[in-house]
Amino acid sequence: MRAESSPAARTGAFIAVAVALFCIQLDFFALNLAVPGIADEFGVTPSAAQWTLSAYMLSIGCCFIVGGRYGDVFGRRGALLGGTALFAAGSVGCALAPGLWPLVGARIVQGIGAGFVFPVSVSVITNAFPDATRARALGAVFGIANVGTALGPFVGGGFTEGPGWRWIFWLLAPLSVLALLLALVCVPDSRDPTAPRQLDLTGCLTVVCCLAALTLAVERGSVWGWDHARTLTLLALAAVAGVLFVRRERRARHPLIDLRLFRNTPYVLVTGTGTVTNMGYAVTVFVSTLYLQQVRGLSPLEAGVVFLAPAVLVALSGPLGARLSPHMRPTAVMALAGTIAGTGMIALSLVTAWWLYVPVFAWCGLGLGLGWTFASVATQQVVAPERAGEASGVLLTFLVTLGGVALAGAAAAITAMVPERSPQAAYDMILRFGGAVILAAAVVVMALRHRRAVPDKVPVDSRSSHDGRAP
């Protein structure tokens, strides 16, 4: 069921969603630089303060699938309002936290709210805007959200060195309230009319257990040790819960995820390519940060200036994807993004001169940003609108969870290689390997791009044929 909305209401809904996603992206990337300041203020170790990041990743990663399907079943407007309110309340709680563990608890509240807002926001835009302007609206939304990605490190570092890390959250709180008020007034409601108003609670429990165990193992594995009993136990729990979830979804009358979604070849290709490019994004940011400071000898502020070039192009990747969308199939755009990202990562490992390093870094950011940003736009073009929240939730779960896995894998690989190789050699090998994987994914997408879902078996959007588009 799609609600008709006036142009003014669509504009208000667009601003509400864009501001909400801007806040989430800013929050996601700002607190990394605040961890030392948090540790100093509360008198704890940096490892303990790292729980402020781990708790957020844990809660947001667990809620994408549940939040997306909740919006499809009970209404996207209510899910967006509830998630935004939770995020705003969590931000205030973080700003006022008297100690580390209250701060961690408030971060969990923030993460739950964000886990509902992100997938529902995509489906709100999908259902509020007509076919002719939907891709452009989604691209502009992600362009604004990616400005938060670019500003995050500067806001986090600037507030931490200036008035204090709490001001990160004092900035987020009023912006979140603004998004909440706009959503309350302007966002129309929509839901899946074929779904009864009930949620697969057993599916929710098993998928949350699976994702929580996997995320916690990945986030803390480097601290505990990858062969530690706690890490191995969590990985085993994740595997068991994952098997139980799949069995439940195959038998449930009204499943949390319709597993036939994975017979939709364009959706699988878009999700797979978006996930791989997001893994590359996480690894490239991590490795480049170490390279600029440890090999080039730059200060954090100087390294941040170098990061401006790719950050700007990441922000522009959303509108660029929207411009390409009317002329190319979604899978072709994803293949293009993978080609740019893969060649950029490999080239980044080969150049040394500043006059060449910075533009190559920017080129790399364009491809990586286009890949993971356009994935959210593309999935909405290849599934039916009533399943938009579910499709977005599944995509975001893959993006965040496997992005964390890639980051942990890169850190472990560097630790293993550095005794025998120089840090620069280790960083270069990781970039080349990541670039090769992304290029291989682009080749697979181009080889399979003409395959389509079977409409009578798979939740597919009939608009996704795009016969008039370039291959």
CORRATA-V754279 format. One record per residue. N is the residue number from 1. RES is the residue in one small letter. SS is DSSP state (H for helix, E for strand, C for the rest). PHI is phi in whole degrees, -180 to 180 (* if undefined). Layout:
{{N | RES | SS | PHI} {N | RES | SS | PHI}}
This chain:
{{1 | m | C | *} {2 | r | C | -116} {3 | a | C | -90} {4 | e | C | -74} {5 | s | C | -138} {6 | s | C | -77} {7 | p | H | -56} {8 | a | H | -64} {9 | a | H | -66} {10 | r | H | -64} {11 | t | H | -62} {12 | g | H | -63} {13 | a | H | -64} {14 | f | H | -60} {15 | i | H | -64} {16 | a | H | -60} {17 | v | H | -67} {18 | a | H | -62} {19 | v | H | -66} {20 | a | H | -62} {21 | l | H | -70} {22 | f | H | -59} {23 | c | H | -62} {24 | i | H | -65} {25 | q | H | -66} {26 | l | H | -62} {27 | d | H | -61} {28 | f | H | -61} {29 | f | H | -102} {30 | a | H | -86} {31 | l | H | -76} {32 | n | H | -55} {33 | l | H | -77} {34 | a | H | -92} {35 | v | H | -57} {36 | p | H | -60} {37 | g | H | -65} {38 | i | H | -64} {39 | a | H | -61} {40 | d | H | -66} {41 | e | H | -65} {42 | f | H | -94} {43 | g | C | 67} {44 | v | C | -121} {45 | t | C | -77} {46 | p | H | -58} {47 | s | H | -64} {48 | a | H | -68} {49 | a | H | -65} {50 | q | C | -63} {51 | w | H | -63} {52 | t | H | -64} {53 | l | H | -84} {54 | s | H | -64} {55 | a | H | -65} {56 | y | H | -66} {57 | m | H | -61} {58 | l | H | -63} {59 | s | H | -73} {60 | i | H | -69} {61 | g | H | -66} {62 | c | H | -76} {63 | c | H | -102} {64 | f | H | -60} {65 | i | H | -67} {66 | v | H | -63} {67 | g | H | -64} {68 | g | H | -64} {69 | r | H | -73} {70 | y | H | -58} {71 | g | H | -64} {72 | d | H | -62} {73 | v | H | -84} {74 | f | H | -102} {75 | g | C | 119} {76 | r | H | -75} {77 | r | H | -63} {78 | g | H | -63} {79 | a | H | -65} {80 | l | H | -65} {81 | l | H | -64} {82 | g | H | -63} {83 | g | H | -65} {84 | t | H | -65} {85 | a | H | -63} {86 | l | H | -63} {87 | f | H | -63} {88 | a | H | -64} {89 | a | H | -64} {90 | g | H | -63} {91 | s | H | -63} {92 | v | H | -64} {93 | g | H | -61} {94 | c | H | -65} {95 | a | H | -64} {96 | l | H | -100} {97 | a | C | -57} {98 | p | C | -83} {99 | g | C | -157} {100 | l | H | -64} {101 | w | H | -73} {102 | p | H | -60} {103 | l | H | -65} {104 | v | H | -61} {105 | g | H | -62} {106 | a | H | -67} {107 | r | H | -66} {108 | i | H | -64} {109 | v | H | -61} {110 | q | H | -57} {111 | g | H | -64} {112 | i | H | -63} {113 | g | H | -60} {114 | a | H | -64} {115 | g | H | -65} {116 | f | H | -87} {117 | v | H | -66} {118 | f | H | -62} {119 | p | H | -67} {120 | v | H | -71} {121 | s | H | -59} {122 | v | H | -61} {123 | s | H | -72} {124 | v | H | -62} {125 | i | H | -65} {126 | t | H | -58} {127 | n | H | -89} {128 | a | H | -90} {129 | f | C | -102} {130 | p | C | -71} {131 | d | H | -53} {132 | a | H | -66} {133 | t | H | -117} {134 | r | H | -64} {135 | a | H | -63} {136 | r | H | -65} {137 | a | H | -66} {138 | l | H | -63} {139 | g | H | -62} {140 | a | H | -67} {141 | v | H | -59} {142 | f | H | -72} {143 | g | H | -62} {144 | i | H | -66} {145 | a | H | -60} {146 | n | H | -71} {147 | v | H | -62} {148 | g | H | -62} {149 | t | H | -61} {150 | a | H | -68} {151 | l | H | -81} {152 | g | H | -50} {153 | p | H | -61} {154 | f | H | -72} {155 | v | H | -65} {156 | g | H | -63} {157 | g | H | -68} {158 | g | H | -65} {159 | f | H | -68} {160 | t | H | -65} {161 | e | H | -81} {162 | g | C | -100} {163 | p | C | -72} {164 | g | C | 123} {165 | w | C | -65} {166 | r | H | -62} {167 | w | H | -71} {168 | i | H | -59} {169 | f | H | -80} {170 | w | H | -68} {171 | l | H | -75} {172 | l | H | -70} {173 | a | H | -60} {174 | p | H | -67} {175 | l | H | -64} {176 | s | H | -66} {177 | v | H | -64} {178 | l | H | -60} {179 | a | H | -62} {180 | l | H | -63} {181 | l | H | -65} {182 | l | H | -64} {183 | a | H | -64} {184 | l | H | -61} {185 | v | H | -87} {186 | c | H | -110} {187 | v | C | -79} {188 | p | C | -77} {189 | d | C | -91} {190 | s | C | -156} {191 | r | C | -160} {192 | d | C | -84} {193 | p | C | -70} {194 | t | C | -86} {195 | a | C | -98} {196 | p | C | -67} {197 | r | C | -80} {198 | q | C | -150} {199 | l | C | -113} {200 | d | C | -74} {201 | l | H | -67} {202 | t | H | -65} {203 | g | H | -62} {204 | c | H | -59} {205 | l | H | -63} {206 | t | H | -69} {207 | v | H | -71} {208 | v | H | -66} {209 | c | H | -61} {210 | c | H | -61} {211 | l | H | -70} {212 | a | H | -64} {213 | a | H | -65} {214 | l | H | -66} {215 | t | H | -63} {216 | l | H | -65} {217 | a | H | -64} {218 | v | H | -69} {219 | e | H | -68} {220 | r | H | -106} {221 | g | H | -59} {222 | s | H | -70} {223 | v | H | -84} {224 | w | H | -77} {225 | g | C | 107} {226 | w | C | -71} {227 | d | C | -103} {228 | h | C | -71} {229 | a | H | -60} {230 | r | H | -65} {231 | t | H | -64} {232 | l | H | -65} {233 | t | H | -64} {234 | l | H | -65} {235 | l | H | -64} {236 | a | H | -65} {237 | l | H | -62} {238 | a | H | -62} {239 | a | H | -64} {240 | v | H | -63} {241 | a | H | -63} {242 | g | H | -63} {243 | v | H | -64} {244 | l | H | -63} {245 | f | H | -64} {246 | v | H | -63} {247 | r | H | -62} {248 | r | H | -63} {249 | e | H | -68} {250 | r | H | -72} {251 | r | H | -105} {252 | a | C | -67} {253 | r | C | -69} {254 | h | C | -128} {255 | p | C | -70} {256 | l | C | -66} {257 | i | C | -126} {258 | d | C | -77} {259 | l | H | -64} {260 | r | H | -66} {261 | l | H | -56} {262 | f | H | -83} {263 | r | H | -90} {264 | n | C | -80} {265 | t | H | -58} {266 | p | H | -59} {267 | y | H | -64} {268 | v | H | -63} {269 | l | H | -64} {270 | v | H | -64} {271 | t | H | -63} {272 | g | H | -64} {273 | t | H | -67} {274 | g | H | -61} {275 | t | H | -65} {276 | v | H | -64} {277 | t | H | -68} {278 | n | H | -68} {279 | m | H | -61} {280 | g | H | -64} {281 | y | H | -62} {282 | a | H | -61} {283 | v | H | -69} {284 | t | H | -64} {285 | v | H | -62} {286 | f | H | -65} {287 | v | H | -66} {288 | s | H | -67} {289 | t | H | -61} {290 | l | H | -65} {291 | y | H | -63} {292 | l | H | -64} {293 | q | H | -91} {294 | q | H | -89} {295 | v | H | -94} {296 | r | C | -83} {297 | g | C | 74} {298 | l | C | -82} {299 | s | C | -76} {300 | p | H | -56} {301 | l | H | -67} {302 | e | H | -64} {303 | a | H | -64} {304 | g | H | -62} {305 | v | H | -65} {306 | v | H | -62} {307 | f | H | -70} {308 | l | H | -61} {309 | a | H | -61} {310 | p | H | -67} {311 | a | H | -63} {312 | v | H | -63} {313 | l | H | -74} {314 | v | H | -62} {315 | a | H | -64} {316 | l | H | -80} {317 | s | H | -67} {318 | g | H | -63} {319 | p | H | -60} {320 | l | H | -63} {321 | g | H | -60} {322 | a | H | -64} {323 | r | H | -71} {324 | l | H | -77} {325 | s | H | -56} {326 | p | C | -68} {327 | h | C | -110} {328 | m | E | -136} {329 | r | C | -63} {330 | p | H | -56} {331 | t | H | -66} {332 | a | H | -68} {333 | v | H | -63} {334 | m | H | -65} {335 | a | H | -64} {336 | l | H | -61} {337 | a | H | -60} {338 | g | H | -64} {339 | t | H | -65} {340 | i | H | -64} {341 | a | H | -66} {342 | g | H | -64} {343 | t | H | -66} {344 | g | H | -65} {345 | m | H | -65} {346 | i | H | -66} {347 | a | H | -63} {348 | l | H | -63} {349 | s | C | -80} {350 | l | C | -107} {351 | v | C | -92} {352 | t | C | -130} {353 | a | C | -67} {354 | w | H | -59} {355 | w | H | -64} {356 | l | H | -104} {357 | y | H | -62} {358 | v | H | -64} {359 | p | H | -65} {360 | v | H | -66} {361 | f | H | -61} {362 | a | H | -66} {363 | w | H | -58} {364 | c | H | -61} {365 | g | H | -62} {366 | l | H | -62} {367 | g | H | -66} {368 | l | H | -66} {369 | g | H | -65} {370 | l | H | -63} {371 | g | H | -64} {372 | w | H | -82} {373 | t | H | -76} {374 | f | H | -69} {375 | a | H | -57} {376 | s | H | -68} {377 | v | H | -72} {378 | a | H | -67} {379 | t | H | -62} {380 | q | H | -73} {381 | q | H | -90} {382 | v | H | -118} {383 | v | C | -128} {384 | a | C | -68} {385 | p | H | -57} {386 | e | H | -70} {387 | r | H | -105} {388 | a | H | -62} {389 | g | H | -65} {390 | e | H | -60} {391 | a | H | -62} {392 | s | H | -67} {393 | g | H | -63} {394 | v | H | -64} {395 | l | H | -57} {396 | l | H | -64} {397 | t | H | -63} {398 | f | H | -63} {399 | l | H | -59} {400 | v | H | -73} {401 | t | H | -65} {402 | l | H | -75} {403 | g | H | -62} {404 | g | H | -65} {405 | v | H | -63} {406 | a | H | -62} {407 | l | H | -64} {408 | a | H | -64} {409 | g | H | -65} {410 | a | H | -64} {411 | a | H | -62} {412 | a | H | -66} {413 | a | H | -65} {414 | i | H | -63} {415 | t | H | -59} {416 | a | H | -73} {417 | m | H | -88} {418 | v | H | -61} {419 | p | C | -59} {420 | e | C | -99} {421 | r | C | -125} {422 | s | C | -72} {423 | p | H | -55} {424 | q | H | -63} {425 | a | H | -63} {426 | a | H | -65} {427 | y | H | -62} {428 | d | H | -65} {429 | m | H | -63} {430 | i | H | -66} {431 | l | H | -63} {432 | r | H | -67} {433 | f | H | -64} {434 | g | H | -62} {435 | g | H | -63} {436 | a | H | -65} {437 | v | H | -63} {438 | i | H | -67} {439 | l | H | -63} {440 | a | H | -63} {441 | a | H | -63} {442 | a | H | -64} {443 | v | H | -64} {444 | v | H | -62} {445 | v | H | -62} {446 | m | H | -65} {447 | a | H | -71} {448 | l | H | -109} {449 | r | C | -65} {450 | h | C | -85} {451 | r | C | -74} {452 | r | C | -128} {453 | a | C | -73} {454 | v | C | -93} {455 | p | C | -57} {456 | d | C | -83} {457 | k | C | -120} {458 | v | C | -123} {459 | p | C | -68} {460 | v | C | -120} {461 | d | C | -88} {462 | s | H | -64} {463 | r | H | -79} {464 | s | H | -83} {465 | s | H | -69} {466 | h | C | 50} {467 | d | C | -63} {468 | g | C | -88} {469 | r | C | -94} {470 | a | E | -67} {471 | p | C | -70}}
